[in-house]
Amino acid sequence: MNITTTDLVNLGGIAAQAWDDCDIALKELNESFGKPYDCAKDNLLRDIKIAEQDNLDLSVFSGEQSRFKFRQYDTNIVVRVYRKPTPHAKLEKITEKITKLEEELKLLKLKLKHETEQLILSKQCDNITDKIVLAFGRLK
């Protein structure tokens, strides 16, 4: 099958129109439903945080018997509480090691990028297509 530039431009026009229609519909949908949902979710989260600070048992909002299962809306709200340890010297020492290793990793990635560029420039290595992606956006 031979695909021409004209074929791709025609398909691009179809995709652009579909994206435009979808983008407009999503904006309208967000105005009608997204903003009220975000507001309600933010209010609930704020009050859950206050309840947690007041030592309310939040476990009643998880598991099979969760009080946040609303069958009339076919909706389950999951409350995830993430905890972190209080500061401790042993943990700080490990964190310092992790930070150092992450910095080393970043430097090694830069070295890999540089070496790759040098090998490609000197024709010792080639680039091959890894993947192709599409991004749609508004013209400015």
C-alpha positions in Angstrom: 0.0 0.0 0.0 1.4 3.4 -1.0 0.5 6.3 1.2 1.0 9.7 -0.2 1.5 13.1 1.5 -2.0 14.1 0.2 -3.5 11.0 1.9 -1.9 11.9 5.2 -3.0 15.6 4.9 -6.6 14.4 4.2 -6.5 12.1 7.2 -4.9 14.9 9.3 -7.8 17.2 8.4 -10.3 14.5 9.5 -8.4 14.0 12.8 -8.1 17.8 13.4 -11.9 18.3 12.9 -12.7 15.4 15.2 -10.2 16.7 17.8 -11.7 20.2 17.5 -15.3 18.9 18.0 -14.1 16.8 21.0 -12.1 19.7 22.5 -15.1 22.0 22.3 -17.5 19.4 23.7 -15.1 18.7 26.6 -14.9 22.4 27.5 -18.7 22.6 27.5 -18.9 19.4 29.5 -16.4 20.7 32.0 -18.4 23.9 32.5 -21.6 21.9 33.1 -20.2 19.1 35.2 -16.5 19.3 35.8 -16.5 22.5 37.8 -19.3 21.4 40.2 -17.6 18.0 40.6 -14.2 19.6 41.3 -15.8 22.0 43.9 -17.6 19.2 45.6 -14.5 17.0 45.6 -12.4 19.8 47.0 -14.9 20.5 49.8 -15.0 16.8 50.7 -11.2 16.5 50.7 -10.9 19.6 52.9 -13.3 18.2 55.5 -11.7 14.8 55.4 -8.4 16.4 56.2 -10.0 18.3 59.1 -11.6 15.1 60.3 -8.3 13.2 60.2 -6.6 16.0 62.2 -9.4 15.6 64.7 -8.6 11.9 64.9 -11.8 10.7 63.3 -11.5 7.1 62.3 -11.3 7.2 58.5 -11.2 3.4 58.1 -15.0 3.5 57.8 -14.5 4.9 54.4 -12.5 2.0 53.0 -13.0 -1.7 52.4 -16.1 -3.7 51.6 -18.2 -1.9 54.2 -17.1 1.6 53.1 -19.5 4.4 54.0 -18.6 6.0 50.7 -20.3 3.4 48.5 -23.2 5.2 46.9 -25.2 2.6 45.1 -27.8 5.1 43.9 -25.0 6.7 41.9 -23.0 3.5 41.2 -20.1 5.3 42.8 -17.4 4.4 45.3 -15.2 7.1 46.7 -11.9 5.8 47.8 -10.1 7.5 50.6 -6.3 6.9 50.6 -4.3 8.1 53.5 -0.6 8.2 52.8 1.6 8.3 55.9 5.3 9.1 56.2 7.6 8.5 59.2 8.6 11.2 61.5 12.2 12.4 61.0 14.9 10.0 62.2 18.7 10.0 61.8 18.8 6.5 60.3 16.2 7.4 57.7 17.9 10.8 56.9 21.2 8.9 56.2 19.5 6.6 53.7 17.7 9.6 52.1 21.1 11.3 51.6 22.4 8.2 49.9 19.4 8.1 47.6 19.8 11.8 46.7 23.5 11.2 45.9 22.7 8.2 43.7 19.9 10.1 41.9 22.4 12.8 41.1 24.8 10.2 39.8 22.1 8.7 37.7 21.2 12.1 36.3 24.9 12.6 35.3 25.1 9.2 33.8 22.0 9.8 31.7 23.6 13.1 30.4 26.8 11.2 29.6 24.7 8.5 27.7 23.0 11.3 25.7 26.3 13.0 24.9 27.9 9.7 23.9 24.9 8.8 21.7 25.1 12.1 20.0 28.8 11.7 19.4 28.4 8.2 17.9 25.6 9.3 15.6 27.6 12.3 14.4 30.6 10.1 13.7 28.4 7.6 11.9 29.3 4.8 14.3 25.7 4.5 15.4 22.3 5.2 13.7 19.0 6.5 14.9 16.0 4.2 14.3 12.4 5.0 14.9 11.4 4.1 18.5 7.8 5.4 18.3 5.6 8.0 16.7 3.1 10.0 18.7 0.6 12.7 17.8 -0.2 15.8 19.8 -3.1 18.1 19.1 -3.2 21.7 20.2 -4.7 25.0 19.4 -3.0 27.4 16.9 -1.7 30.5 18.5 
